[in-house]
Amino acid sequence: MNVSFFHAMIAGLALAAPVGPVGLVCIRRTLSRGMLSGLLSGMGAAFVDALYASVAAFGVTIISSTLAKYSNVLMLAGGVLLCALGVHAIRSHKVIVASDAPTHTIYGDFASTFVLTMTNPATIIGFAALFSALGLTGEEGSRHGAIILVAGVFAGSSLWWLILSTTMHHIRHLLSEKTMHWINLVSGSALVVIGVAVMIAWTLRFSRIWA
C-alpha cells in the first residue's frame, strides 16, 4: 500500500485520542489555566509521538535498543512524575486565569508532558504494529515514505490536542470554582493511582530481574 499522509494522520489521531495520563493533564490544565496551557501540554506528547514514529518508520535500531535498555529507569521516572503531577493537581485550589499564568509555567507545561511521554518507549511498538496493520510501511528503504508517515502522525496527534484543548476551553467558563476543585481532585487522584500502579509494576519487574 502506498504511503498516505492522510492515513498516517489518522494513525496519529487514533493513538493520541484515548484519554490517558497526558489527556488528564491536558484537560485539567486547559480548565484551570486556559487553552494555551492545555495545548502546549498536548504538544509535548505530540513531539514525542513524532519522535517514536520516526524510530518505527526509519527502523532506527540504535535508539530503540537504547530505550529498551533503559526501559526500567524510564518506567520508574514516569511513575514518579505521574505522582508528582497528581499531587500538584490535588493541591491546586485556585483557578488561574490564562493571562496570569507565568511564562515559565507555559514552558513547563510542554516540558512535563514531553518527559512524561518519553518514559513510555513501548509507544514505538504501538506505532510499528499500527503501521504494519494499516499497510503504512511504504517501500523498502523509502526515506520519503517514512517522512510522510512521521509528518502525518505528528499532524494527527497535534490535531487531537487542538480539538481537546479547544473543547475544554469553551466549557471552562461554565464551571464553578467548586466544580474545578473536584476536577482537580479527581484528575489528580487518577494520576497518582496510575503513577503508583506504574511504580508497583516497576518494583515487580525489578524484583524478578534480581531474583
PLY file of the C-alpha trace (Angstrom):
ply
format ascii 1.0
element vertex 211
property float x
property float y
property float z
element edge 210
property int vertex1
property int vertex2
end_header
0.00 0.00 0.00
1.37 3.44 -0.90
2.21 5.73 1.98
-0.59 8.24 2.60
-0.25 11.37 4.72
-3.97 11.17 5.50
-3.79 7.58 6.72
-0.71 8.36 8.79
-2.55 11.34 10.30
-5.47 9.06 11.22
-2.98 6.69 12.87
-1.53 9.54 14.91
-5.00 10.72 15.88
-6.06 7.21 16.87
-3.05 6.68 19.12
-3.36 10.10 20.78
-7.14 10.09 21.32
-7.53 7.55 24.18
-7.63 9.60 27.38
-4.64 8.53 29.42
-2.38 10.41 31.86
-1.40 13.10 29.34
-5.04 13.56 28.38
-5.97 14.11 32.03
-3.17 16.64 32.40
-4.23 18.44 29.22
-7.87 18.63 30.32
-7.05 19.86 33.83
-4.59 22.49 32.65
-6.94 23.80 29.99
-9.75 24.16 32.51
-7.59 25.78 35.17
-5.04 27.79 33.14
-6.52 28.23 29.68
-6.27 26.86 26.18
-2.58 27.70 25.61
-1.51 25.72 28.67
-3.57 22.71 27.64
-2.47 22.85 24.00
1.22 23.10 24.88
0.80 20.20 27.28
-0.62 18.13 24.42
2.08 19.28 22.01
4.74 17.92 24.34
3.21 14.49 23.78
2.79 15.13 20.04
6.51 15.80 19.60
7.39 12.55 21.35
4.81 10.71 19.22
6.59 12.06 16.14
9.97 11.03 17.56
8.83 7.49 18.33
7.03 7.26 14.99
10.29 8.17 13.26
12.07 5.38 15.15
9.39 2.92 13.99
9.27 4.25 10.43
13.03 4.56 9.84
13.86 1.46 11.88
16.47 3.26 13.96
17.67 0.27 15.96
20.28 2.20 17.97
17.65 4.48 19.51
15.10 1.73 20.06
17.67 -0.59 21.66
18.90 2.22 23.93
15.34 2.98 25.04
14.75 -0.72 25.66
17.96 -0.91 27.70
16.83 1.89 29.99
13.14 1.00 29.98
13.18 0.21 33.72
14.62 3.62 34.56
12.14 5.35 32.26
9.28 3.39 33.77
10.20 4.46 37.31
10.70 8.07 36.23
7.28 8.05 34.59
5.62 6.72 37.74
7.27 9.34 39.93
6.36 12.15 37.53
2.74 11.00 37.38
2.52 11.03 41.18
4.11 14.49 41.30
1.66 15.87 38.72
-1.23 14.23 40.56
-0.27 15.67 43.94
0.16 19.10 42.37
-3.30 18.84 40.83
-4.89 17.78 44.12
-3.31 20.73 45.92
-4.44 23.21 43.24
-7.43 25.06 44.67
-7.18 28.39 42.90
-8.29 28.73 39.27
-5.58 30.59 37.37
-6.63 33.00 34.64
-4.80 32.15 31.43
-3.27 35.63 31.06
-1.99 35.42 34.66
-0.08 32.18 34.11
3.68 32.83 34.42
5.84 32.29 31.34
7.94 29.60 32.99
4.76 27.63 33.69
3.88 27.66 29.98
7.30 26.25 29.11
6.94 23.74 31.93
3.59 22.57 30.54
5.31 21.43 27.34
8.38 20.01 29.05
6.49 17.98 31.66
4.32 16.11 29.16
7.29 15.72 26.80
9.23 13.95 29.56
6.15 12.02 30.70
5.51 10.66 27.19
9.22 9.88 26.73
9.02 7.50 29.69
6.84 5.14 27.64
9.13 3.71 24.90
6.56 0.94 24.32
4.86 3.55 22.13
7.37 2.61 19.43
5.92 -0.90 19.38
2.44 0.58 19.08
3.41 2.65 16.05
5.25 -0.24 14.41
2.25 -2.54 14.89
-0.23 0.07 13.67
1.87 0.95 10.62
2.08 -2.74 9.74
-1.65 -3.35 10.28
-2.60 -0.40 8.10
-0.02 -1.28 5.48
1.74 2.03 6.01
5.25 0.71 5.86
5.94 2.18 2.43
8.52 0.84 0.04
11.63 -0.73 1.49
14.21 1.95 2.20
11.87 4.75 1.16
13.05 7.77 3.14
10.35 9.89 1.53
7.64 7.47 2.65
8.99 7.44 6.21
9.00 11.24 6.33
5.36 11.28 5.21
4.49 8.79 7.95
6.16 10.85 10.67
4.65 14.12 9.43
1.21 12.53 9.29
1.49 11.12 12.80
2.60 14.49 14.16
-0.27 16.25 12.38
-2.83 13.73 13.66
-1.57 13.87 17.24
-1.43 17.68 17.17
-4.96 17.82 15.77
-6.28 15.75 18.67
-4.68 18.01 21.29
-6.05 21.06 19.49
-9.55 19.57 19.48
-9.34 18.55 23.15
-7.92 21.84 24.43
-10.35 23.90 22.32
-13.33 21.91 23.59
-12.26 22.22 27.22
-11.56 25.93 26.76
-15.11 26.58 25.57
-16.71 24.84 28.53
-14.37 26.10 31.27
-16.43 29.27 31.78
-19.48 27.14 32.58
-17.76 25.52 35.54
-17.90 26.88 39.06
-14.87 27.12 41.36
-16.26 24.22 43.39
-16.54 22.10 40.24
-12.97 23.00 39.31
-11.85 21.90 42.76
-13.46 18.50 42.24
-11.98 18.17 38.77
-8.53 18.86 40.22
-9.17 16.35 43.00
-10.46 13.57 40.73
-7.93 14.03 37.92
-5.07 14.40 40.40
-6.13 11.28 42.28
-6.33 9.36 38.99
-2.79 10.45 38.07
-1.49 9.38 41.49
-3.21 5.99 41.20
-1.74 5.43 37.72
1.69 6.56 38.94
1.58 4.20 41.93
0.46 1.34 39.65
3.41 2.05 37.35
5.84 2.03 40.28
4.36 -1.21 41.62
4.78 -2.77 38.16
8.37 -1.46 38.14
9.00 -2.99 41.57
7.68 -6.37 40.43
9.78 -6.26 37.26
12.87 -5.19 39.20
12.40 -7.95 41.78
12.17 -10.57 39.00
15.40 -9.31 37.47
17.28 -9.65 40.74
15.54 -12.85 41.89
0 1
1 2
2 3
3 4
4 5
5 6
6 7
7 8
8 9
9 10
10 11
11 12
12 13
13 14
14 15
15 16
16 17
17 18
18 19
19 20
20 21
21 22
22 23
23 24
24 25
25 26
26 27
27 28
28 29
29 30
30 31
31 32
32 33
33 34
34 35
35 36
36 37
37 38
38 39
39 40
40 41
41 42
42 43
43 44
44 45
45 46
46 47
47 48
48 49
49 50
50 51
51 52
52 53
53 54
54 55
55 56
56 57
57 58
58 59
59 60
60 61
61 62
62 63
63 64
64 65
65 66
66 67
67 68
68 69
69 70
70 71
71 72
72 73
73 74
74 75
75 76
76 77
77 78
78 79
79 80
80 81
81 82
82 83
83 84
84 85
85 86
86 87
87 88
88 89
89 90
90 91
91 92
92 93
93 94
94 95
95 96
96 97
97 98
98 99
99 100
100 101
101 102
102 103
103 104
104 105
105 106
106 107
107 108
108 109
109 110
110 111
111 112
112 113
113 114
114 115
115 116
116 117
117 118
118 119
119 120
120 121
121 122
122 123
123 124
124 125
125 126
126 127
127 128
128 129
129 130
130 131
131 132
132 133
133 134
134 135
135 136
136 137
137 138
138 139
139 140
140 141
141 142
142 143
143 144
144 145
145 146
146 147
147 148
148 149
149 150
150 151
151 152
152 153
153 154
154 155
155 156
156 157
157 158
158 159
159 160
160 161
161 162
162 163
163 164
164 165
165 166
166 167
167 168
168 169
169 170
170 171
171 172
172 173
173 174
174 175
175 176
176 177
177 178
178 179
179 180
180 181
181 182
182 183
183 184
184 185
185 186
186 187
187 188
188 189
189 190
190 191
191 192
192 193
193 194
194 195
195 196
196 197
197 198
198 199
199 200
200 201
201 202
202 203
203 204
204 205
205 206
206 207
207 208
208 209
209 210
